[in-house]
Amino acid sequence: MADAVFLALTVITIGSAIAALELRSLIYGSIALMGTLGGIAGFFFLLDAPFVALFQLAVYVGSIAVLILFTVMLVKRELIFKKIEDKRRKFAGIGLMLVVMVSLGAVFLDSGIKTITTDEPSVNFRDIGIDFVTYYWPALILMGLILAGSVTGALVLAKREDVENDQRTS
Amino acid sequence: MTSELVDFTLVSVALLGIGIYGLAVKRNFIRMLFAVEIIINAANLNLVAFGRFLPHSGGQTLALFSIAIAAAEVAVGLSLIIVAYRMYQNVDIADFRSLKG
């Protein structure tokens, strides 16, 4: 049963990853990217990590994908549907993709991780919370500062400086 | 659960390959950001899969950190796209050549 779910999730994730890069319209592309991110959240559920899965759904599907969708809407209409690439580069890219997939896949299939199985119970999410407030607390604080700094930086970057005399303020 | 560790690793390798293809071929800034997102998600899948099979809580903790940092990266990347689009009225990275020092 779990294998059927795994196969379905694999098809959804990889198929929508290809669609995200290859669909003509950027809007459909970003919706396909949502499919990839949701498929990864499904894999997290299969791996008995519901906390990370819900975090993934909330952060990626809920905020990042919507942010990307809004940015795409800010771009001119003809640019959304324009495909910029040349044929030779595309074949080279497909070759590179196949080389990466075949070589890394061969290494993984040949290595010892094929024999790794586990019957132990999964990690309780209480352990993750304890990890966060004991061993990883400096990293947690640093992450909060980085998030605040990057969001402020993004706001400053995207602020319009050419509008000196905004009519709405006067 | 019946799926093995190597299955999850192979899915992650496939996603990494697709992401590298996108970074190499596409010249649209927004599509390159999609490819980076796909690569980051492949890495997260590996972290959680190895954390499940060890089993150790470190994998999930690191995956949570990675998701949060990716959110910051996307915010900055999208604002850079908006700034570059305002300057050049285009999202083709070949047009951004004059940005280099």
Interface residues (C-beta under 8 A of the other chain):
Chain A: A2 D3 F6 T10 T13 I14 A17 I18 A20 L21 L26 G29 S30 L33 T36 L37 I40 F43 F44 L46 L47 D48 A49 F51 V52 F55 Q56 V59 Y60 S63 I64 L67 I68 T71 V72 L74 V75 K76 L79 I84 E85 R89 K90 A92 G93 I94 L96 M97 L98 V100 M101 L104 G105 F108 L109 I113 K114 I116 T117 T118 E120 P121 S122 V123 F125 D127 I128 D131 F132 Y136 A139 M143 I146 L147 S150 V151 G153 A154 L155 L157 A158 R160
Chain B: M1 T2 S3 E4 L5 V6 D7 F8 T9 L10 V11 V13 A14 L15 L16 G17 I18 G19 I20 Y21 G22 A24 V25 K26 R27 N28 I30 R31 L33 F34 A35 E37 I38 N41 N44 L45 V48 A49 G51 R52 F53 L54 P55 H56 S57 G58 Q60 T61 A63 L64 F65 I67 A68 I69 A70 A71 A72 E73 V74 A75 V76 L78 S79 L80 I81 I82 V83 Y85 R86 Q89 N90 V91 D92 A94
